[in-house]
């Protein structure tokens, strides 16, 4: 009798295990599908509020947080997808090289507000927004603001320079990281989900705002947002 009672219990336990595996596979499949959809339909949606996914920065970031609060009302129109930081967040001290091959880090721009942009020639939206970034540097670049566009092409280092010349991009300084580690470092910090990736960084190296995807950076909306962050 004991054996007869145990057999149905064993079947029930096995059925429960099969059901749990099936449900787990379904959930995993849905998660993969959603991730794929996010990549297909646009990176901006996956980084709508990146400030919530990064570790909080030091107390020194509170000054930049005030800049973010000033800029927040201007995240609209052509820059509506820009996510303004809602808490202090330190940006990693990214490393890359200038046109002469000299090593640079983001800390070299301390004391200045920076629009940091990662781009590549294989990225169509990156190429489309480069002239706007060039125009933004021409309009607002100066002692307290600079556009720092970092190329992350991993092959043929001459190709990005040739493309910039062909596109008529002349106001931007040239910076590059052929290892693309700068992208991986931002990705590890929850700040890079695709290309292009752009961060508005305060004078203390802390995040004011971030955007995954392109924007019309030379437009009135973008200039108003940046001017607000600068206190102008």
Secondary structure, DSSP 8 states (H G I E B T S, - for coil): -HHHHHHHHHHHHHHHHHHHHHHHHHHHHHHHHHHHHHHHH-SGGGGTTGGGGS----GGGHHHHHHHHHHHTT--GGGTT-EE-SS--B----EEEETT--EEEGGGGTTSEEEEEEE-TT-HHHHHHHHHHHHHHHHH-BTTEEEEEEE---S-HHHHHHHHHHHT--SS--EE-TT-HHHHHHHHTT--SSSSEEEEE-TTSBEEEEEES---TTSHHHHHHHHHHHT-
